[in-house]
Amino acid sequence: MFNEESHLAAPIRWGMVGGGRGSEIGYAHRASAARDRFFALTAGAFDLDAARGREFGRDLGLDPERCYADYQSLFAQEAQRDDGIQAVSIATPNSTHYAISKAALEAGLHVICEKPLTFTCAEAQELADLAKARHKLFAVMYGYSGFPMLHQARAMIEQGLLGDIRIVTMQFAHGFHSAPIEEHSPGAKWRMNPAISGPTYVLGDLGTHTYYLMEMLTGLEVDELCCMRQSFIQSRAPLEDNAHVMFKFKTGAVGTLWASSVNAGSMHQQKIRVIGSKASIEWWDEHPNQLRYEIQGQPAQLLDRGMPYLLKNDAICSRIGGGHAEGFFEAWANLYHRFAMAIDAFERADQAMLDTLWYPDVQAGMNGVRWLEACVESADQGAKWVKF
Ligand code: NAD
């Protein structure tokens, strides 16, 4: 079980771009990075509004001089300091990820960026190449992948408990945008604006998460896909508030993914079901401490986090015994823990350690963007099957 004796020689000096007052996801980054005391928030450019960003940083207890007006000043001025930041998290709307990530890498920082990583695959590739050339961590915040029961699911698939994987069904379909709330919600409004959101709305905002879970659990690679998308609230066009994707994987397995923000009455409904020749597993993000395990011909089992019968009880993912409910912040903290270990290994040029560390990396971010490009290509041709 994880205990707080594990620590780095000194916490990683860490900054943030975005995630300012009123943002949806800024607090989740700060709370999760702080959990194991591996990161110390020391600087930031938290807001598009420079004065509000500075005030916010000061309210977080930062030195006001290290609360910058924009990311360019943050990177340039921190680079001049002996105690400047070593890593940065980018929690700004999608259109800015590429430019800010590139500037951060060029400034010699390790980067943790929000999803979807970029608008195009070419941009994502450029970031991947730059991170490699500079020997920096580049992680993408596919936060759900930090839930321990997904690591159990991955181990079960790896060990063949399901048999040959035949079908994967995925969905992330909430109902919060069943009405045009973007008229009053800035956070919803930018998500439906292609200039800020990118070429997709629900596919990028929601679907990339579940698509990544499929990759992480099964390792399946897409051969062809077919995507249908539409906006039930007409003013959201050309971006979709609902989409269905069908997959043919290279192994012969098949799958589907439903992404929606107009699933009226639903809270999240992010689910992934992996069906093999012997058994199936199913995980639902609203009950993340459990994993359904169904062996053909036997009663269904509900596996619980933290129990000795699990295959996967690694130290990073074990914070409290079974029966105690863990949630979103622990999942994110599990990822930030890994990011810290990886940053430390990068700084020490410890390739052997890096080889043992799993985390959602820039390749995972790029795969998500590539998937989005293929979905748009298919949908724009009237739901044509396209080669991946
Ligand atoms: P938001 O609109 O609620 O907040 C964005 C914040 O970034 C605001 O504080 C804004 O002032 C600031 N900002 C914008 N441009 C900036 C710039 N150039 N420099 C500095 N600050 C800037 O957005 P959000 O919902 O928090 O989403 C931010 C990102 O996080 C998006 O890419 C989104 O897809 C992603 N997100 C991920 C998850 C997840 O589970 N991983 C959940 C929600 C959002």
Boltz pocket constraint, residues with backbone or C-beta under 6 A from the ligand:
constraints:
  - pocket:
      binder: B
      contacts: [[A, 17], [A, 18], [A, 19], [A, 20], [A, 21], [A, 22], [A, 23], [A, 24], [A, 25], [A, 26], [A, 45], [A, 46], [A, 47], [A, 48], [A, 49], [A, 69], [A, 70], [A, 71], [A, 90], [A, 91], [A, 92], [A, 93], [A, 94], [A, 96], [A, 114], [A, 115], [A, 116], [A, 141], [A, 142], [A, 143], [A, 144], [A, 186], [A, 187], [A, 190], [A, 204], [A, 205]]
      max_distance: 6.0
